[in-house]
Amino acid sequence: MSYADFMRTSTGIICGLQSFNSYIEQRDSGVNPRVATANLVGNIFNGLARNEVAYEMQRFGNPAGNLINMYAGYGNPTSNAIGTLGLMTACSPWMFFNSPCCYGGFGFGYGYGMMPYSMGWGMGGFWC
């Protein structure tokens, strides 16, 4: 198992545990079960999507995605906002010396069509 695979697996488990902990706290404080369940599902999907972006970045030697996810945490709206905005910034075409691909940081041509986020910034934009 590579380091990227290990981080993907462990952060997925952490995401699920922290999201479930948030669900339990919401239920204990009297939040409607439907709302708490919707928040649980949203937190898990947000965390797993962030983990996939961080995984692709780590696979090609860019640890910024994992660092952002470790800082932001999982399982609540604040963590989701900080993590998502951080990854959007780290995965921009201008990160790492204007490299057009967020996965490799310093390399070009990585990640063609691997993620829904990797298809570029419009017709004439950057294609990763």
N, C-alpha and C positions, 0 to 999 in steps of 0.2 A: 504494500500500500504506500503510495507516495505521500509526501507531506500535504499536498493540495487535497488529496482524497481524505486524509486523516482530518484535516481542518474542516472539510465539507461535512463529514459525518459527525464530528464532535459538535460543531456549531449548530447543526440541524437538531441534535439532541437537546442542546442548551436552549435553542429557540422554542422547542416544544415544551420543555419544563418551565421556562419562564412565562410562556403564554398560558399554560395551564395554571400556574401560580396566580397570575393576574385574574384568570377566570374565577378561581376559588375566592380571591379577595373581593371580587365584584359580587359574587353570590352571597358572601357573608355580610356585605354591606347593604344588601337588599335590592340589588339591581335585578330588573326583570330577566327571567331565564332566557328569553329570546334575544334580548340585547346583549347579555353576557356571552351567549353562544356565538352571536354574530361577531362580537369583538374578538373572541377566541379564534374563530376561523380567519378573520382579517389579520390578526397578529401573526398567526402561523404562516399564512400565505405571504405576507410582507416579509417576514424573516427568511422564509425559504427562497423567495425571489432575490433578496439581498445576498443570501449565501451562494446562490448560483453565479451572480455577478462576481462576487469575491473569489469564488472557485476558479472561474475562467481567468481572472486577473492573476491569481496565484500560480496557476498552471504554467503561465508564461513568465514567471519571475517577478511579478509586481505584487508585493505584500500589502499595498495600501488598502485594499478592500477588506482584508481580515482585520487590519488595525482599526479601521472605521467601525466595523461590526463589533469588535471587542469594546471600543469606547462607548458606542451608542447603546448596546444591550438590546434586549428583545422584550416583547410582551406588553407594551403600552404605547399610547399615541405619541408620546414624546420620543421614545426610542425609535419608533417607526419614522418619525419626521427627521430626526437627526441622522439616522442611518441612511435613509433614502436620499436625502439631500447631499450627504457626504459622498455617497457612491456616485450620484449624478455628477458631482464636481470632479471626483477622482477619475471618472470614466469619460471625461470630456476630451475632445480631440486636442485641446491645448495643454493637457497635462503631460508632463515628461517631455519637454522641449518640442512641443507642437507635433507629437507623434499622432498620426490619424487613427490609431487603434489603441483602445484603452487596455486591452488584454496584455500586450507585451510591454507596454511602456516605452521601451527603446526600440522595439522591432516593428517592422511593417508586415502586413499581410496575414496576421494571425486572426483566427476566429471567423472566417468567412461563413456566415449563415448559421453559426452555432447557437446563437441566442436571439430572441426577438429584439433585443436591444442593440444587436450588432449590425443592423442593416443600414446604418448611416443617418444623416441628418437632412433628408430630403433629396430631391432629384439633383444632382450636381454637388452633393455634399461629400462627406467622408464616408467611405464604404469599408467596413471591417468585417 
